[in-house]
Amino acid sequence: MIDSFPDSFVVKRDYVLNGQNIILPKGYVLKFSGGTIDEGSMTGTKSKIIASKDKNIFGLDIKIKGSWNVDFIYDQWFKFDTSRDFVSNTIIENILSLTDDNYKSHIYFGKGRIYYFNLPYNGRADLGEVISYNIVGGKKKRNYNELYGKKFDNLKVFTIPSNTSITLDAELCLNPTKQGVYFIFWEYGKKNVLIEGSGVIRGDSQTHIFAETFNADSKYYGELGNVINCFKCSNFIIKGITVADAFGDCIVFQGANLAEEKGRRWADGLKLENVRILNARRNGVTIGARNVSIKNCYFKGCGSDVIKGTPPRSAIDFEPDDLDVYPDLYIDSVVMQNCVFENNYIDVNSFKVTKEDLGHPAVTIRNCSFHSPIHINTSSWMRFENCYIERFNTENYKASVFVGTNDFAFLNCTFGSLQRNLQAKVYLQGRNKFENCKVLKYD
């Protein structure tokens, strides 16, 4: 079938495996010279592939297994069906399978392809009745963290290995689902990942099937449908792409609050540049990490009524989960600047951002215009510089909520409207600063 050399195989014509599995020797190179392989599987052992970037070398019925050390990987290698009902899970899985946590690879998803994929799980949607709960105040408090565990791995669609770069110019689109929980890219403890390009990754907030509730006898449909979900990751860079239509959050970058985690918990090192964040039901971006840069990003339509937004309904949320339980999950050295916010229900939300004795700003926000409310709740060490702030969210929260907010600064900011008691009783007391700011209207 294949011309064999001491350290490589050369595929010169088309081959059909008839369901067989090819196991490649360790370190061998599979070279394509005009041929293709289909209808079977290939298991690598730190194996390599060499082929022209624009050549189709694999058919629709191939499965990639094992470990691979491939420098450059092109989606054009894989035959593609352009029909709308074609499900692309296997192609995307095959492409990612050619990478390895311990080897630097670069994947190219070229322009023109739209990959529609399914959530692997299609069972009962009322997962709130499957996870455990505690009785708090006479009511059930469900342990939602269980949904992140191995028992629910079928809610996780893809994973990008460490040391992988992706140029994404194609579109990756989740087909409509009735599930209130999914993780399109589930990243746990991964490091050194780059996603850049002009492409799109979409969830289903605009097409979701509201057929079954997440909890029995309720109107709650769930809120953990996340597009890029990173726990205890480090050194992630996302540039230029659009992340949209999350049933929950478009991007989550946080530490790990799973009880079974015994090692380092915190997340460190995220850069978001020129990213478009659109139509997330819960939050556009959720940050609970250290050393984060968010620059020139665009947030639109997050938490809106059109997509049945669910709290916090914010474009960006600075909120480390379970900081009281795991104190090392605090936020530190986060800078957001020159970002645009449009038609979000809430532009900024924060809750227990960092430890009270941090001693320097945990979150600094510069040169941003917020035309929807911002909601600051029991947060410390946040700083707004040269920002326009239309108003604070006090619709459902009294000013007393803000009393726990200390070491907070507004510098050279303009407020569209401001409650006098909020300014006087909260932001001018203690260690908070309100300097060189302009208020256009007092409520």
C-alpha positions, -999 to +999 in steps of 0.1 A: +000+000+000+028+024+010+063+027-003+085+021+028+118+037+037+138+033+069+123+065+084+093+073+063+063+061+043+053+077+010+017+077-002+016+080-040-020+071-048-055+067-032-060+040-007-091+027+010-084+010+044-117-009+046-120-002+083-084-012+092-061+007+115-026+017+104-001+020+133+029+041+124+063+034+140+077+059+164+089+090+148+082+079+112+072+104+086+042+100+065+048+118+031+020+124+007+029+126-030-004+127-049-023+101-028-051+100-002-061+077+026-098+070+036-122+046+054-101+036+083-079+049+111-043+059+116-025+057+149+006+078+152+035+074+176+051+108+177+047+106+140+049+133+114+031+143+082+045+161+052+021+173+025+013+204+005-010+228+024-036+229-004-037+191-011-066+168+001-049+138+016-076+124+039-112+114+030-143+119+050-141+086+068-107+087+083-100+088+121-067+101+135-055+085+167-023+083+188+004+109+192+017+132+164+045+157+160+033+178+131+047+212+126+021+227+103-015+213+099-040+225+073-077+219+072-075+216+034-058+182+040-093+169+050-120+164+025-150+186+033-188+185+026-202+219+021-238+209+027-256+226+057-265+193+073-229+179+073-216+175+109-179+184+111-170+170+146-147+143+132-128+166+109-121+191+137-112+163+161-088+149+135-071+182+130-066+187+168-054+151+171-024+159+150-012+182+178+004+173+211+008+190+245+046+186+243+051+197+207+047+230+190+022+228+162+004+254+141-030+247+127-045+266+097-083+268+092-086+286+059-112+310+046-144+297+030-153+268+052-181+268+077-178+239+102-211+229+118-207+206+147-228+190+174-226+187+211-217+150+218-243+148+245-279+147+235-295+132+266-318+147+293-314+184+296-325+186+333-290+180+346-298+201+376-316+170+388-285+148+383-259+168+402-259+168+440-272+196+462-271+210+497-300+225+516-293+262+523-320+283+539-346+256+532-338+256+495-317+233+473-283+248+464-269+226+436-233+218+432-228+231+397-190+225+399-198+188+393-206+197+357-169+204+351-158+169+362-151+138+342-186+124+347-198+151+323-170+149+297-195+145+270-205+182+275-170+191+263-167+193+226-130+200+217-097+207+234-067+226+221-035+210+234-007+231+250+019+246+227-006+249+198-011+279+176-043+282+155-049+306+126-086+306+123-101+322+092-130+297+090-162+296+110-169+270+137-206+269+145-224+248+171-257+233+159-287+242+180-290+222+212-315+219+241-286+216+266-280+244+291-244+233+296-216+229+270-180+238+266-170+241+229-133+244+238-126+229+272-091+239+283-079+227+317-043+234+327-033+241+292-005+266+284+010+284+254-020+286+232-025+311+204-058+316+185-056+344+158-073+352+125-105+367+111-127+337+118-156+330+141-165+305+168-202+304+176-224+289+202-262+287+200-276+317+220-296+328+190-307+294+179-310+275+212-339+250+215-358+259+247-375+226+250-365+213+284-355+232+316-323+226+335-341+221+368-374+203+371-405+225+378-387+257+370-382+282+341-344+280+344-328+266+312-291+267+324-263+292+318-230+273+313-229+271+276-194+284+271-174+288+239-138+290+252-136+278+288-101+279+304-095+268+339-060+271+355-045+278+321-014+301+314-002+321+284-032+322+262-034+347+233-066+354+214-064+379+186-087+392+158-114+365+159-150+368+167-164+347+197-202+348+196-235+334+207-226+317+239-255+302+258-234+312+288-200+329+284-180+335+253-146+334+270-139+322+306-104+325+320-103+315+356-086+294+382-098+260+392-123+257+420-128+220+417-125+202+450-104+174+435-077+198+423-046+192+444-021+213+425-018+250+415-053+265+411-048+300+397-048+311+360-021+333+347-014+351+314-042+360+289-041+385+260-072+395+242-066+418+213-091+431+187-115+403+196-152+407+189-174+394+217-211+391+206-244+379+221-234+360+252-264+352+274-245+354+306-212+371+302-191+380+272-159+375+291-153+363+326-120+369+342-106+354+374-069+354+367-036+372+370-016+391+343-044+397+318-044+423+290-076+431+271-070+456+243-091+471+215-119+446+219-156+450+209-185+438+231-220+438+218-254+424+227-243+405+258-271+396+283-298+412+262-334+404+264-334+393+227-313+362+237-330+358+271-300+370+290-292+354+324-274+371+353-250+388+356-259+396+319-226+415+315-202+422+287-173+415+310-173+401+345-144+404+370-152+376+394-130+348+407-152+319+417-150+307+454-124+332+464-135+328+500-128+290+498-096+292+477-079+325+485-052+320+458-077+325+431-076+363+435-074+386+404-042+406+399-026+428+372-055+429+348-056+458+324-084+466+299-081+495+276-095+511+244-125+487+243-159+495+228-192+484+244-225+485+226-261+474+235-251+451+264-274+447+294-245+454+318-212+466+305-190+457+336-198+435+365-175+427+395-178+407+426-151+401+452-124+408+427-093+402+448-080+400+483-085+432+504-048+436+513-035+433+477-019+468+480-022+478+443-048+478+416-060+444+406-080+457+377-072+488+357-097+500+330-086+528+307-101+548+278-133+528+276-169+541+271-197+524+290-232+533+278-249+505+297-247+503+335-217+491+354-223+470+385-197+470+412-204+447+441-181+442+472-150+447+452-115+460+461-086+474+442-103+485+409-093+516+390-111+534+361-091+560+342-103+583+314-136+564+310-171+575+302-196+558+325-232+563+317-244+551+351-241+525+379-266+497+381-288+504+411-320+489+396-319+459+418-292+469+443-292+495+470-262+517+476-254+498+508-242+469+486-212+491+476-201+496+512-177+466+509-160+483+480-126+497+491-094+510+475-114+519+444-105+548+421-122+568+394-097+592+378-105+617+350-138+600+343-171+614+330-204+602+344-236+605+324-256+604+356-247+597+392-267+593+425-255+618+450-258+594+479-238+568+460-210+592+454-211+607+489-217+577+510-196+551+492-170+564+468-159+593+489-154+573+521-126+552+533-098+546+508-118+552+476-109+580+452-131+601+430-106+626+414-109+651+385-142+635+374-172+652+357-208+644+364-232+655+336-264+649+357-271+640+393-301+617+400 
